[in-house]
């Protein structure tokens, strides 16, 4: 299939999604509806993203909301509190509502990222964006490469682009070059990439999928991230309707 035909399919999918012909999962990223601009809102969404891998995504968000709404566990979303909390107390709090599922690995990921916010960004993730001028390329370079060890798992290709995508939906974040945010190469997106014949099954992996979408949409009106929700929900609906 050539590029023109593929772009036509994508335009059709976009119309189908916008007219509710592709069912969307409601109440997915459940949250406490904090002020979009607030530090707490940024922390809630970024930190939940940091543990949202290799698990059922809606369950992760549901666990995060329960953790926030519980007076005994809400402290886990505040770097200045986490860094002074005993590991066993933090473990108990993160496991209580199943925000963390792995009692060692997930707790260590959470604590390390919280230490990063405290040490380098004055306990406020918004300073990451201010410091690097709201430019996607700079921010991804910091998270994926220069500060990689300080952002365990969040530095991965999938999660680093995912948390930016989520913030664009649920915070007041404005980035200068959103077209540089990769499509999120999760299972659904990789399957859709194969179904659309953008890549053969033998070449499907996160890096190849990211590059293929970037190349496909280069010099078009679209950005890769424009299609994440569309393809994610289309895959969940068993690629119905057909395009």
N, C-alpha and C positions, 0 to 999 in steps of 0.2 A: 504494500500500500504506500502511495507517495504522500509527501508532506501535505499537499493541498487536500487530499481525501481525508487524512487524519484530522486536519484542522476543521474540516466541515463536520466530522463526527463530534469533535469537542464542542463546537458551537451548538450543535443539536443537543448534546448532553447538558450544556449550560441552560438552554431554554427549558428542557424537561425538568431540571432541578428547580429552576426559578418558578415554574408553574406547578410544582408539587407532584409531578408525574413520577419522580424518584422520591420515595418516602425518606424523610430525614429523621434521624433519631433525636427525639426531643429530650430535654433535661439530661443531656450528656455531661457537659462541664458544669455540674451543679456547684453553686458557690453562695457565699453569704451576702452577696450584693453590696459589697463595700464601695465607698467612693472610688470611681475609676482612677483618679489621680493619686490615690493614697499609697503610702509605703506598704501598708498592710495588704492592700489589694495585689500589688506586685509580688510581695512575698508569698501570698497564698497561691497564686497561679504558677509562679516559677518553681516553687518548692514541690508542689504537687506534680508538675511535669517531670521533675527530677527522679521520681519513683514510678513513673507511668511507662514502664517498658516490660515486655514479656508477661503481660497480664491483661485482664479484661478492663479496658479503659473506663467504662462507666462505673465499674466497681471502685476504681481508684478514686474517682472524683466524689463518689458517695461517701467513701471513707474519709476523705479530706474534709468534707463538710461536717460530718459527725465529730471529727477531731476538733475542728474550729468551734463548733457549738457547745462543746463540753468544757466547762470552766476548769476542769482538772487537766485537760490536755491542750488547750489553746496556746499555751506558752511555747509549744514546739515551733510555732510560726515566727518567733521573734529571736533573731540572732543573739542579741545581748543577753537573753535568758538561756538559750541553748548552750552557749559556750561556758556558762557557769553551772551547768547541770550535770550531775553524776550520770555516767553512761547507763547505769541500770535503771535510773528513773526515766531517762530519755527513752530507753528501749521499751519500758512498760507503757509509756504514753503513746508512742508511735504504733505499738502493737495492739493497743486497747480496741481501736475501731478498725484495725487492719489497714491503716494507711501504709504501714510497713508490713511486709509478709515474711521477710527473712530477718531473723533477730540479730544477726551480726552485720551482714553486707548492707542492708538498707539503712540501718542506724548509722553506719560509718559514712555512707554517701551523704546522708542528711546532715550529719554533724560537720563534715568537711566543708560542704558548701556554705553552711551557716558561719563557719569560721572564716571563710573567704569574704563573705559580706561584711563581717566584723573587722577583719584585718585590713582590707583594701578599700572598702566602699562605705565606711561609716555606718554600717548596719542597714544600708539602704540600696537595693538593687537599681533604683533610678539613677544612681550616680555612675553606674556602668555605662549607661546610654549617654549621659551628659559628658562624661570624660572622653568618650570616643565619638562625640559629635553626631550621634544618632545615625551613624552610617553602618549599614548591615555588614559590609565587608570587614570593617575594622572590628566590630563587635564579635563576629564569628571567628576572626583571627585570634582575638583574645581568649574566647571561650574554648575553641577547638585546639589551639596551638600554644600560645604563650602562657596561658594560665591553665593548661589542660589538667594538670594534677590537682588543681584547686577546684575544678568542676567535674568530679568523677561522674561518668555516664552522661551528664548534661553536655559534656564535650563531644559526645558521639554525633555523627552526621544527622541521624534522625532527631534526637532530642534537642540539639542546639538550634535546629531550624524550627522544631515543633514549639519550643517555648516562645520564640519570636512570633510565630503564627498565632498562638493563643493570646499573647499580650495585645496583638493588633485587634483581636476580637473583643477582649474583655477589659482592657485598660485604656488610658488616654494616650498611649504611646504612639508617636508619629515618627516614622523612619524615612530617611531621605531616598533610599534606593531599595524599596521593597521587592523589586523585580529580582534582586540578588538572593532572596530567600528561596531556598530549594523547595521543591515539592517534598513532602515528608515521606521518605521511602519505607513505609511500614508494609505489613503483609497485604493489606487491601490495595494500596497503591501499586505494589509490585505485581499483583494479580491483574489489576486493570491495565497496566502497561503491557502485559502479555496479551490480554484479550483484545486490546486495540492494535495489536501487531506493531507496536513501537519498538519492541525488542523481542527476539525469540526466547523461549523458556531457558535455553542453555546459557543465555547471557544476563539473566535476571539476577541482580544483586544490588544492594543499596547504592553503591557508587555508580554503577552503570545506569541505574534508573535516574539518579540525579542528573547525570550528564546528558542522558538522552532527552529528558524533558527540557533542560536548558537549551539544548541545540534545536529541538523542535520548535520552541516558542521564541527563539531569538529573532529580533526584528519583526515581531508581530504585536498586536494590541494587547496580548495577554502576558501575564507573569505565571511561572509555575505554580505559585501558591494559590492562584485563582481557582485551581482545579482540585485542591486537596479535599475539601468537603464534598464536592460533587462526586469524585471518584470513590471516596471512602464509603459514602452512602449507597452509591451504585453497586459497589462490590458486595456490601451487606445485603442488597436486594437481589443477589445472584445475577447481576448484570442485566436486569430487566428494568425498563424496556430496552430492547435491542436497538442499536444504532448502526 
